Structure formats: C-alpha cells, structure tokens
Amino acid sequence: MENKILGLHHITAIAGDAKRNFNFYSNILGLRFIKKTVNFDDPGTYHFYFGDEVGSAGTILTFFPWGEGIQQGRKGSGMATEIGYSVPKGSLDFWQKRFEQYNVIYNKPSEKFGEKYLTFLDPDGLKLELIESKTDDNRKPWETAEVKADVATRGFHNITLTLNSIKATAAILTEFFGYKLIEQDVNRYRYATDAVENAAIVDLVELPEEKRGLGANGTVHHVAFRVQNDEILMHFREKIEEYGLSITPQIDRNYFHSLYFREPGGVLFEIATENPGFTVDEPLEELGQNLKLPAQYESDRAAIEAHLVKIN
C-alpha cells in the first residue's frame, strides 16, 4: 500500500449562529447534514458536518458555530481564504437565481484556469466558489427537493491558501504530499495530486504585503488532507516531525483519526484517515438526525442538550 495523500478530506470553518448556519448549508446550498456533534475540546459548542450522502472524504465541510456576537474574522495571509465546490457545467445560472431568491451575496461569474466560477459569501462572510470543472466529476451528488442532481455540488474542487510567500508551503505540498505545480496565473499557483480524480487541487496565492488574517467568525479554521488508514497517517507524522515541524500525536475524532500541524506559511493542516467513517455511531439513513456525543461527554448529555440551541 502506497503512502499517499489522497487529496482533501474535509475543511473546517467558524460560524456564528448555529441555526442560520444549518439552514444555509442544508437548505440553500443543498448539502446533506451528516453529523450533529460537539466540539471535542468545548462540548458547549456544536460541531456540524455537511457532505454527500455518506460523508465521503473530499465532500465534508464542517463548522464550529460559536454563537451570535463572536468576533468577526478577517481574511489575510497565513490562512485558507476560498473554498471551491465542483458543480456541473451550465449550472451557474441556476445558482445565480437561487442566490438572488435567498439574498445571498455573490459576484457575477468569472473565469480562471479555463473554468467558470461563481463567488459567494455565506451568512457569516465565509468566501466560497462554485466551479464548473474542466475535468469530469462523476461523484454522486446529494439531492434535495429544490437542488437536483443536474445542478448540485459534487464535493470540493479546490482550496485556496493566501500566503506572503508560497515557497515553504509549496515544499510541503510537493515534497511530502505528492502535489505538483500544474498551472500559474500571475500570483496564483495551482498544485494538484494525481492520486485522486477530485478534491485534488490546492491553489496558493502569493501576496507579500498582505496582513496576517484573523481566525474568527467567517473564516476557515483548518484544512484536512486524506489518507487511507492509521498506518499511513503515522508514516506522515514521522516525516513531518523529521522535517522539524511540530505535529500532534494521533487524535481520535470518532469518525476519523487525525494529526495536526501548522505549515510554514501559517495555515493549520490536518491529516485524517478514511476510517472508521460517519456510520460508526448511527445508520446511514439517520445521519445528522441525532446529537452524537463522544464517550467522555455522554454522562453530561442532559446538561449539554439543555445548553445547545435546537436546530432541526
């Protein structure tokens, strides 16, 4: 078995109001709500997971909704600044009309690297893009009553990192993660892995004078890359540690096993396993319907449920 990074696993961001976040991503964007749990380090806060039907790696967007009144974040260097979703060719007109209907802030479609895309903001100011990929994306989408398969998101297309200098970050991607520079447009450098067909792209934007970003409401908390199993996970831990970067021990997140390290440009990276998956504690048809707690908090369930706002 090869020790490979298999593209993106998930992306985690910070939100304000939990109900507003849930409604936007499950209803307006049409993602499946696959897990309702809590922040393992702060059980008074939800941790939401959205994805495709089963929560496939490369489709999973997660949020810490910290509640109304939290500090607004600021996009800047040392952070992930744009989340790109793959959508079918010809679907951007549908999405523009939908964003008009629901008063979503968006820009008119544009193009980069030969791909049409539509930029929009979620209710907390998080920047996302819907991208008509120039390569086929045959992932099975989650459908809702209003967002059908012919327009629905397929999962991630790319993630964009903004950096004062791309050199050290690019070295992590190329020397350790198996990515290659495939395209460049002015100060945007596109790296991709051929280990997977989708969720395979990382864009690095170099802005030498850009101020450091502020991680708070409406910003990305971390970017997680996918590996097949624990053995490969620990292979990468050894490699990153040998390189001289500080990396956590393996952490059990119930649905995957993780390592965290801050890459030299300042972005928090995670490496996460495919195993054991989101059906480990509830059946496929019930994903997202029940509050699932890690074992250490189960004895406090009544108090935690009383504290958390009801969302569905």
C-alpha positions in Angstrom: 0.0 0.0 0.0 1.4 3.4 -1.0 1.9 6.1 1.5 -0.1 8.8 -0.3 -2.1 11.8 0.5 -5.5 11.3 -1.3 -6.5 15.0 -1.8 -8.7 16.9 0.6 -10.5 15.1 3.4 -12.5 17.9 5.0 -12.4 21.7 5.6 -13.5 23.2 8.9 -14.6 26.8 9.4 -16.0 29.1 12.1 -19.6 30.3 12.1 -21.8 32.4 14.4 -25.5 31.4 14.8 -25.9 27.6 14.6 -29.4 27.6 13.2 -28.6 30.1 10.5 -25.5 28.0 9.5 -27.5 24.8 9.4 -30.3 26.4 7.3 -27.8 27.9 4.8 -25.8 24.8 4.1 -28.6 22.2 4.2 -31.4 24.2 2.6 -29.9 26.9 0.4 -26.7 25.1 -0.7 -28.4 21.7 -0.6 -25.7 19.7 1.3 -26.6 16.7 3.4 -26.3 17.3 7.2 -24.4 14.2 8.1 -23.4 14.7 11.7 -24.5 16.8 14.7 -22.0 16.5 17.5 -20.0 18.9 19.7 -16.5 20.4 19.6 -14.5 17.7 21.4 -12.4 20.5 23.1 -15.5 22.6 24.0 -18.7 20.5 24.4 -20.8 23.6 24.9 -20.4 24.3 21.2 -21.8 22.3 18.3 -19.7 20.7 15.6 -21.6 20.4 12.4 -20.7 18.2 9.4 -22.1 18.6 5.9 -21.3 16.4 2.9 -22.7 13.9 0.4 -25.0 11.0 1.2 -22.4 9.1 3.2 -19.9 11.8 4.1 -17.3 10.9 1.6 -13.8 12.4 2.0 -13.5 15.4 -0.3 -17.1 16.5 0.3 -17.1 17.2 4.0 -17.4 20.8 5.2 -17.6 21.2 9.0 -18.3 24.2 11.3 -17.8 25.3 14.8 -20.8 27.6 15.3 -19.7 29.7 18.3 -22.9 31.7 18.5 -24.1 35.2 17.9 -21.8 38.1 18.9 -18.5 36.4 18.3 -15.6 38.5 16.8 -15.7 38.8 13.0 -12.7 37.3 11.4 -10.5 38.9 8.7 -9.2 37.2 5.6 -5.4 37.6 5.2 -2.1 35.8 4.9 -1.5 32.5 6.7 -5.0 31.2 6.1 -7.3 29.4 3.7 -9.4 32.1 2.1 -11.6 30.4 -0.5 -13.4 27.1 -0.6 -14.2 25.8 -4.1 -17.0 23.4 -4.8 -17.4 21.5 -8.1 -20.7 21.9 -9.9 -22.0 20.6 -13.3 -21.3 22.7 -16.4 -24.2 25.0 -17.2 -25.4 25.1 -13.5 -24.2 28.6 -12.6 -27.4 30.3 -13.9 -29.4 28.2 -11.5 -27.2 29.2 -8.7 -27.3 32.9 -9.5 -31.1 32.8 -9.5 -31.1 30.9 -6.2 -28.7 33.3 -4.6 -31.0 36.2 -5.7 -34.0 34.4 -4.3 -32.4 33.9 -0.9 -30.5 37.3 -0.8 -27.1 35.6 -0.9 -24.2 38.0 -1.6 -22.4 36.9 -4.8 -20.3 38.2 -7.8 -21.2 37.6 -11.4 -19.5 34.5 -12.9 -15.8 34.9 -13.9 -13.1 32.5 -15.2 -9.7 31.2 -14.0 -7.6 28.4 -15.4 -10.2 27.9 -18.1 -13.0 27.2 -15.6 -16.1 29.3 -15.0 -16.8 30.1 -11.3 -19.3 31.9 -9.1 -18.1 33.5 -5.9 -20.5 33.9 -2.9 -20.5 34.5 0.8 -22.3 32.6 3.5 -24.2 34.4 6.2 -21.0 34.8 8.3 -18.9 36.1 5.4 -17.1 32.9 4.5 -16.0 33.0 0.9 -16.9 30.1 -1.3 -16.9 29.4 -5.0 -19.0 27.2 -7.3 -16.7 26.0 -10.1 -17.5 24.3 -13.4 -14.6 21.9 -13.5 -12.9 21.3 -16.9 -12.4 17.7 -15.9 -15.2 15.3 -15.4 -16.6 15.0 -11.9 -18.6 11.8 -11.6 -19.2 11.9 -7.9 -22.8 11.2 -6.9 -24.4 14.3 -5.5 -26.9 14.7 -2.7 -30.2 15.8 -4.0 -32.9 17.9 -2.2 -36.4 18.9 -3.3 -35.0 22.2 -4.7 -31.4 21.3 -5.6 -31.5 18.4 -8.1 -28.5 16.3 -9.4 -28.1 18.3 -12.6 -27.0 21.4 -10.6 -26.0 20.0 -7.2 -22.5 20.3 -5.7 -20.3 17.3 -6.2 -17.8 18.0 -3.4 -14.7 20.1 -3.2 -12.9 21.2 -6.3 -10.1 23.1 -4.5 -9.0 25.1 -1.5 -7.1 28.5 -1.8 -4.4 29.5 0.7 -3.2 33.1 0.9 0.4 33.5 1.8 3.1 36.2 2.0 5.5 33.7 0.3 4.4 30.4 -1.2 7.9 28.8 -1.2 7.8 26.9 2.1 4.1 25.9 1.8 4.7 24.6 -1.8 7.6 22.5 -0.4 5.2 20.7 2.0 2.8 20.1 -0.9 5.4 18.8 -3.3 8.0 17.1 -1.2 5.6 15.4 1.3 2.1 15.4 -0.1 2.8 14.4 -3.7 1.4 17.5 -5.3 2.8 19.1 -8.5 2.5 22.7 -9.9 0.2 22.3 -12.9 -0.8 25.9 -13.7 0.1 29.5 -12.8 -1.8 32.8 -13.4 0.1 35.9 -12.2 0.3 35.3 -8.4 -2.0 32.2 -8.2 -0.2 28.9 -8.3 -2.2 25.7 -8.8 -1.0 22.5 -7.3 -2.7 19.1 -7.8 -2.2 15.5 -6.9 -2.8 12.7 -9.4 -3.6 10.2 -6.5 -7.3 11.0 -6.8 -9.6 12.4 -9.5 -11.4 15.0 -7.4 -10.8 17.3 -4.4 -7.2 17.2 -5.7 -6.3 20.9 -6.0 -4.7 23.4 -3.7 -4.2 27.0 -5.0 -1.5 29.1 -3.4 -2.0 32.9 -3.8 1.2 34.9 -3.0 0.6 38.4 -1.6 3.9 39.6 0.0 2.4 42.7 1.7 -0.8 41.1 2.9 -1.5 41.4 6.7 -2.0 38.2 8.7 -5.6 37.0 8.8 -7.6 36.9 12.0 -9.2 33.5 12.6 -12.7 34.1 13.9 -16.3 34.2 12.5 -16.5 33.6 8.8 -13.0 32.2 8.3 -11.5 28.7 7.7 -10.1 27.1 10.9 -8.1 24.3 9.2 -7.7 22.2 6.1 -7.6 18.4 6.3 -5.9 16.1 3.9 -6.9 12.4 3.4 -5.0 9.2 3.9 -6.4 5.7 3.7 -5.6 4.4 7.2 -3.7 4.7 10.5 -0.5 3.2 9.3 -0.1 5.7 6.5 -1.2 8.5 8.9 1.7 7.7 11.3 4.1 7.5 8.3 3.3 11.1 7.6 3.7 12.0 11.3 7.2 10.7 11.2 8.1 12.5 8.0 6.7 15.9 9.2 8.5 15.5 12.6 11.7 14.7 10.9 11.3 17.9 8.8 11.4 19.8 12.0 7.7 20.9 12.3 5.7 20.4 15.5 2.9 17.9 15.0 0.3 16.5 17.4 0.0 12.9 18.5 -2.7 10.9 16.8 -6.2 12.1 18.0 -9.4 10.1 17.7 -12.2 12.2 16.3 -14.6 9.3 16.4 -15.2 9.4 12.6 -11.6 9.6 11.6 -8.1 9.7 13.2 -6.1 12.9 12.9 -2.8 14.7 13.2 -2.4 18.5 13.2 0.5 20.7 12.3 0.9 24.3 11.2 2.6 24.5 7.9 5.4 27.2 7.5 3.1 29.7 5.9 0.8 29.7 8.9 -2.2 27.5 7.8 -3.3 24.8 10.2 -3.1 21.5 8.3 -4.7 18.2 9.4 -4.1 14.7 8.1 -7.1 12.5 8.6 -8.0 8.8 7.9 -10.9 7.5 5.9 -11.7 5.1 8.8 -14.0 4.5 10.6 -16.5 6.8 8.8 -19.7 8.5 9.8 -21.9 5.4 10.2 -19.9 4.3 13.2 -22.5 5.6 15.6 -25.7 5.9 13.6 -27.1 4.2 10.5 -26.8 5.9 7.0 -30.5 6.8 6.8 -30.3 8.6 10.2 -27.1 10.6 9.7 -27.4 14.1 11.2 -30.7 13.5 12.9 -29.5 12.9 16.4 -27.0 14.6 18.7 -24.0 12.3 18.9 -21.5 12.7 21.7 -18.1 11.3 22.3 -17.9 8.8 25.1 -16.3 11.2 27.6 -19.3 13.6 27.4 -22.2 11.1 27.4 -22.7 11.3 31.1 -23.3 15.1 30.7 -25.8 14.7 27.8 -28.7 16.3 29.6 -26.8 19.4 30.5 -25.2 19.7 27.1 -28.6 19.2 25.3 -30.1 21.9 27.5 -27.4 24.3 26.6 -27.3 23.8 22.9 -29.9 25.6 20.7 -32.3 23.4 18.8 -31.7 23.5 15.0 -33.9 20.7 13.5 
